[in-house]
Amino acid sequence: DTTALKKVGLTEQQAKDMYKLMAIANYEDRFVIPTGHAELTEDDFYGFQGQNGFTFGNDSSAGISGNSLFPERRKGTVESREPAPSADER
């Protein structure tokens, strides 16, 4: 059905050409693979492991609650007593 194409003034071949250019990207253009290794810029790149990992949903806990696959809904927030150290203090 080419009635929509006729309304906008396009031929079937023009629509196919537009689809080919805009919808199907080359394989190299589909994914961006970083060429630099950010882990090598750290002084101790093994020391960075585990800082941003999976936490079982207990990542903002005060440290006294146990891990659970089905935790209860939080009723309030817990503010830390001391601010986190800055990078300069290490």
NUTIRO-400340 format. One line per 2 residues: their letters; for each residue x, y, z of N, C-alpha, C, O. Coordinates in nm, 3 decimals, padded with zeros to 5 digits, always signed. Each point is the difference from the previous one (the first is absolute). Layout:
a> X,Y,Z,X,Y,Z,X,Y,Z,X,Y,Z; ... .
***
This chain:
dt> +00.085,-00.118,+00.000,-00.085,+00.118,+00.000,+00.089,+00.124,+00.000,+00.071,+00.026,+00.098; -00.073,+00.048,-00.203,+00.087,+00.117,-00.015,-00.077,+00.130,+00.007,+00.050,+00.102,-00.047 .
ta> -00.170,-00.102,+00.103,-00.078,+00.124,+00.006,+00.066,+00.104,+00.090,-00.003,+00.119,-00.031; +00.062,-00.162,+00.141,+00.068,+00.096,+00.089,+00.121,+00.061,-00.069,+00.028,+00.119,+00.018 .
lk> +00.044,-00.198,-00.096,+00.115,+00.053,-00.072,-00.042,+00.101,-00.105,+00.066,+00.103,-00.018; -00.176,-00.130,-00.050,-00.049,+00.093,-00.102,-00.043,+00.132,+00.061,+00.016,+00.106,-00.061 .
kv> -00.072,-00.111,+00.184,-00.044,+00.123,+00.067,+00.117,+00.092,+00.032,-00.015,+00.122,-00.001; +00.131,-00.178,+00.030,+00.117,+00.082,+00.033,+00.093,+00.020,-00.118,+00.103,+00.066,+00.013 .
gl> -00.137,-00.123,-00.128,+00.078,+00.023,-00.121,+00.123,-00.087,-00.013,+00.099,+00.043,-00.060; -00.102,-00.165,+00.113,+00.113,-00.091,-00.011,-00.039,-00.121,-00.084,-00.115,-00.043,-00.002 .
te> +00.214,-00.010,-00.068,-00.022,-00.125,-00.072,+00.037,-00.116,+00.091,+00.061,+00.019,+00.105; -00.098,-00.138,-00.145,+00.032,-00.119,+00.078,+00.151,-00.021,+00.007,+00.053,-00.039,+00.104 .
qq> +00.017,+00.066,-00.213,+00.146,-00.016,-00.001,+00.068,+00.101,+00.092,+00.097,-00.034,+00.067; -00.147,+00.158,-00.064,+00.057,+00.101,+00.091,-00.018,-00.042,+00.146,+00.090,+00.018,+00.081 .
ak> -00.206,-00.074,-00.048,-00.024,-00.046,+00.137,+00.093,-00.115,+00.036,+00.050,-00.006,+00.112; -00.027,-00.086,-00.206,+00.092,-00.111,+00.026,+00.142,+00.050,+00.017,+00.074,-00.050,+00.086 .
dm> -00.034,+00.149,-00.166,+00.135,+00.058,+00.014,+00.015,+00.069,+00.135,+00.105,-00.012,+00.065; -00.207,+00.085,-00.022,+00.005,+00.067,+00.130,+00.010,-00.102,+00.113,+00.075,+00.020,+00.095 .
yk> -00.150,-00.129,-00.106,+00.004,-00.105,+00.102,+00.139,-00.061,+00.008,+00.053,-00.025,+00.108; +00.006,+00.001,-00.225,+00.133,-00.060,-00.003,+00.104,+00.090,+00.066,+00.089,-00.047,+00.070 .
lm> -00.102,+00.178,-00.092,+00.097,+00.094,+00.057,-00.021,+00.024,+00.150,+00.097,+00.014,+00.074; -00.221,-00.010,-00.031,-00.027,+00.042,+00.138,-00.025,-00.114,+00.098,+00.026,+00.017,+00.119 .
ai> -00.074,-00.131,-00.163,-00.040,-00.104,+00.094,+00.106,-00.107,+00.021,+00.010,-00.053,+00.111; +00.067,+00.021,-00.210,+00.096,-00.109,+00.013,+00.141,+00.061,+00.003,+00.055,+00.036,-00.104 .
an> +00.000,-00.027,+00.222,+00.134,+00.057,+00.015,+00.105,-00.106,-00.031,-00.026,-00.120,+00.012; +00.144,+00.165,-00.050,+00.112,-00.092,-00.016,+00.034,-00.062,+00.135,-00.029,+00.060,+00.104 .
ye> +00.088,-00.177,-00.104,+00.033,-00.068,+00.125,+00.092,+00.086,+00.087,-00.015,+00.003,+00.122; +00.109,+00.068,-00.185,+00.094,+00.083,+00.075,-00.070,+00.117,+00.068,+00.048,+00.050,+00.101 .
dr> -00.161,-00.006,-00.157,-00.071,+00.115,+00.055,-00.103,-00.038,+00.105,-00.055,+00.088,+00.066; +00.026,-00.215,-00.048,-00.104,-00.043,+00.094,+00.048,+00.007,+00.144,-00.078,+00.035,+00.089 .
fv> +00.202,-00.068,-00.064,+00.052,-00.007,+00.136,+00.125,+00.087,+00.010,+00.081,+00.004,-00.093; -00.066,+00.064,+00.206,+00.121,+00.078,+00.025,+00.083,-00.078,+00.102,-00.041,-00.015,+00.115 .
ip> +00.154,-00.034,-00.158,+00.087,-00.077,+00.087,+00.115,+00.092,+00.042,+00.077,+00.045,-00.085; -00.065,-00.015,+00.215,+00.105,+00.091,+00.044,+00.139,-00.055,-00.032,+00.027,-00.118,+00.019 .
tg> +00.058,+00.205,-00.067,+00.136,-00.043,-00.033,+00.096,+00.019,+00.116,+00.103,-00.067,+00.006; -00.134,+00.158,+00.086,+00.086,+00.021,+00.115,-00.035,-00.095,+00.113,-00.113,-00.048,+00.007 .
ha> +00.206,+00.021,+00.079,-00.022,-00.089,+00.114,-00.002,+00.085,+00.126,+00.106,+00.037,+00.053; -00.226,-00.005,-00.005,-00.013,+00.085,+00.119,+00.058,-00.066,+00.124,+00.045,+00.068,+00.092 .
el> -00.045,-00.201,-00.089,+00.052,-00.068,+00.118,+00.151,+00.018,+00.015,+00.053,-00.014,+00.110; +00.015,+00.045,-00.219,+00.145,+00.018,+00.007,+00.039,+00.139,+00.047,+00.117,+00.024,+00.029 .
te> -00.212,+00.070,-00.021,+00.032,+00.134,+00.047,+00.004,+00.008,+00.152,+00.051,+00.097,+00.055; -00.104,-00.197,+00.013,+00.002,-00.003,+00.146,+00.139,-00.042,+00.048,+00.068,-00.078,-00.066 .
dd> -00.028,+00.130,+00.182,+00.128,-00.042,+00.058,-00.006,-00.147,+00.039,+00.092,-00.077,-00.026; -00.201,+00.040,+00.089,-00.022,-00.139,+00.040,-00.131,-00.045,-00.064,-00.106,+00.012,+00.061 .
fy> +00.113,-00.063,-00.183,-00.124,-00.029,-00.071,-00.073,-00.121,+00.055,-00.116,-00.020,-00.034; +00.179,-00.061,+00.118,-00.073,-00.107,+00.067,-00.073,+00.054,+00.123,-00.098,-00.060,+00.045 .
gf> +00.143,+00.172,+00.009,-00.066,+00.060,+00.115,-00.135,+00.060,-00.034,-00.082,+00.022,+00.089; +00.058,+00.005,-00.216,-00.127,+00.057,-00.044,-00.108,-00.107,-00.013,-00.118,+00.034,-00.009 .
qg> +00.155,-00.160,+00.008,-00.098,-00.107,-00.018,-00.100,-00.002,+00.115,+00.037,+00.021,+00.116; -00.160,-00.047,-00.148,-00.102,-00.014,+00.101,-00.063,+00.128,+00.048,-00.093,-00.005,+00.080 .
qn> +00.140,+00.120,-00.125,-00.057,+00.125,+00.047,-00.134,+00.031,-00.065,-00.083,+00.069,+00.060; +00.060,-00.118,-00.180,-00.125,+00.028,-00.069,-00.066,-00.129,-00.044,-00.049,-00.008,-00.113 .
gf> +00.045,-00.090,+00.197,-00.052,-00.130,-00.039,-00.144,-00.023,+00.044,-00.070,+00.094,+00.038; +00.028,-00.218,-00.046,-00.135,-00.040,+00.037,-00.012,-00.003,+00.152,+00.089,-00.052,+00.067 .
tf> -00.197,+00.109,-00.013,-00.010,+00.016,+00.145,-00.120,-00.068,+00.063,-00.025,+00.022,+00.118; -00.051,-00.101,-00.190,-00.120,-00.065,+00.052,-00.102,+00.101,+00.051,-00.080,-00.034,+00.087 .
gn> +00.080,+00.156,-00.138,-00.097,+00.100,+00.040,+00.024,+00.061,+00.136,-00.087,+00.068,+00.052; +00.203,-00.091,+00.007,+00.030,+00.046,+00.135,+00.110,+00.105,-00.003,+00.078,+00.011,+00.094 .
ds> -00.070,+00.067,-00.202,+00.113,+00.088,-00.019,-00.005,+00.128,+00.083,+00.105,+00.060,+00.023; -00.221,-00.016,+00.023,-00.005,+00.121,+00.081,-00.043,-00.032,+00.143,-00.069,+00.079,+00.064 .
sa> +00.111,-00.193,-00.017,-00.036,-00.043,+00.134,+00.096,+00.059,+00.103,+00.111,+00.042,-00.033; -00.156,-00.039,+00.156,+00.086,+00.046,+00.109,+00.100,-00.108,+00.041,+00.089,+00.026,+00.081 .
gi> -00.101,-00.145,-00.137,+00.094,-00.106,+00.029,-00.048,-00.100,+00.103,+00.073,-00.094,+00.032; -00.193,+00.112,+00.022,-00.049,-00.091,+00.103,-00.110,-00.093,-00.051,-00.041,-00.091,+00.072 .
sg> -00.006,+00.112,-00.192,-00.106,-00.087,-00.052,+00.063,-00.112,-00.082,+00.104,+00.018,-00.062; -00.169,-00.132,+00.064,+00.051,-00.115,-00.073,-00.039,+00.004,-00.146,-00.087,+00.076,-00.041 .
ns> +00.153,-00.158,-00.036,-00.033,-00.009,-00.142,-00.123,-00.087,-00.019,-00.020,-00.098,+00.072; -00.061,+00.134,-00.169,-00.119,-00.077,-00.030,-00.035,+00.020,-00.146,+00.018,+00.108,-00.055 .
lf> -00.069,-00.213,-00.006,-00.046,+00.015,-00.139,-00.130,+00.078,-00.007,-00.031,+00.060,-00.102; -00.047,-00.062,+00.211,-00.128,+00.069,+00.004,-00.003,+00.091,+00.123,-00.069,-00.032,+00.097 .
pe> +00.141,+00.144,-00.097,+00.005,+00.086,+00.118,-00.133,+00.073,+00.021,-00.078,+00.019,-00.093; +00.054,+00.020,+00.218,-00.119,+00.079,+00.031,+00.019,+00.141,-00.052,+00.113,+00.048,-00.015 .
rr> -00.223,+00.018,-00.011,+00.006,+00.137,-00.051,+00.055,+00.092,+00.109,-00.037,-00.012,+00.117; +00.125,+00.103,-00.154,+00.059,+00.092,+00.097,-00.105,+00.098,+00.049,-00.082,+00.049,-00.078 .
kg> +00.085,-00.020,+00.205,-00.093,+00.095,+00.058,+00.064,+00.137,+00.018,-00.071,+00.099,+00.019; +00.200,-00.092,-00.026,+00.070,+00.127,+00.015,+00.140,-00.012,-00.053,+00.044,-00.109,-00.038 .
tv> +00.027,+00.219,+00.034,+00.137,-00.003,-00.048,+00.096,+00.012,+00.117,-00.037,+00.051,+00.106; +00.156,-00.098,-00.125,+00.103,+00.008,+00.103,+00.113,+00.086,-00.056,+00.060,-00.033,-00.101 .
es> -00.034,+00.143,+00.167,+00.110,+00.087,-00.041,+00.128,-00.046,+00.069,-00.004,-00.041,+00.116; +00.114,+00.047,-00.186,+00.126,-00.039,+00.061,+00.043,+00.105,+00.101,-00.028,+00.119,-00.017 .
re> +00.095,-00.163,+00.121,+00.042,+00.092,+00.105,+00.120,+00.083,-00.041,+00.015,+00.114,+00.043; +00.070,-00.172,-00.125,+00.119,+00.071,-00.045,-00.001,+00.006,-00.152,-00.042,-00.095,-00.065 .
pa> +00.087,+00.205,+00.009,+00.005,+00.007,-00.146,+00.105,-00.096,-00.056,+00.097,-00.033,+00.068; -00.117,-00.009,-00.188,+00.096,-00.089,-00.065,+00.132,+00.074,-00.021,-00.002,+00.120,-00.029 .
ps> +00.115,-00.187,+00.041,+00.129,+00.068,-00.019,+00.018,+00.039,-00.146,-00.043,-00.071,-00.091; +00.106,+00.184,+00.071,+00.027,+00.042,-00.137,+00.125,-00.071,-00.050,+00.073,-00.061,+00.078 .
ad> -00.049,+00.068,-00.205,+00.115,-00.068,-00.059,+00.132,+00.058,+00.050,+00.101,-00.070,+00.004; -00.102,+00.197,+00.036,+00.124,+00.063,+00.047,+00.041,-00.050,+00.138,+00.119,+00.005,+00.034 .
er> -00.213,-00.054,+00.046,+00.030,-00.044,+00.136,+00.061,-00.139,+00.005,+00.053,-00.040,+00.104; -00.061,-00.035,-00.214,+00.055,-00.136,+00.000,+00.144,+00.008,-00.004,+00.068,-00.103,-00.001 .
***
